[in-house]
């Protein structure tokens, strides 16, 4: 085997492992759990799901309203009706600061974290703020993305496996998808920010003109100061993109040198 073929397989395997442990595995383990909580079918949640959620929630933001006994404990979170987010790594973080949310009580403002399959953080409070300015609750946007996300990532994982196992050119083209993953996420995220900011309702207690929320950096909406930045999950998809690109380049080099 040409050394660059081996390098290609190693790079692709690294990309697959990052994708699996950052997103696919926790998404599969937690799939349907929020529906079970909503439908009062908590007894159907497996101990495996609880262990995975507990593991992935370590070091994450914990709502100021969450009782200490429920920290990093899925079943206690459910029992205490605490703010419950998904298990996969968050891709983007948004937080709001305002005079009515003092630093002493909310040191990180009102943060919300965006995942491939849902949200975490102060989701309820953020939706309350959105309602205040006439904006839809967050769950209105990205419904299709959240529904097909797990299946799309499984299909992507399968494509990477085929790329590793076979040298057919078609599988090299498939690897362009993980390469473009960071750009696809930012494009989709930006679209929905625009949609929310330009589809305001009259029910808002505070009337503002249609606007484009800040995609990256700090901004201001009415009396709210906003912060919008990538978080650990986005850096993971950057690594996936990098190793996927290296895998493509290594395979192309191997094919070229083998044919000479």
Secondary structure, DSSP 8 states (H G I E B T S, - for coil): --HHHHHHHHHHHHHHHHHIIIIIHHHHHHTTHHHHHHTT-GGGS-HHHHHHHHHHTTTS---TTS-GGGTT-HHHHHHTT-----SS---EEEEEE-TTS-TTT-TT-EEEEEETTEEEESHHHHHHHHHHTT---GGGTTHHHHHHHHHHHHHHHHHHHHHHH---HHHHHHHHHHHHHHHHHHHHHHHHHHHHHT---TT-SS--------SSEEEEETTEEEEEEE-HHHHHHHHHHHHHHHHHHHHHHHHHHHH-
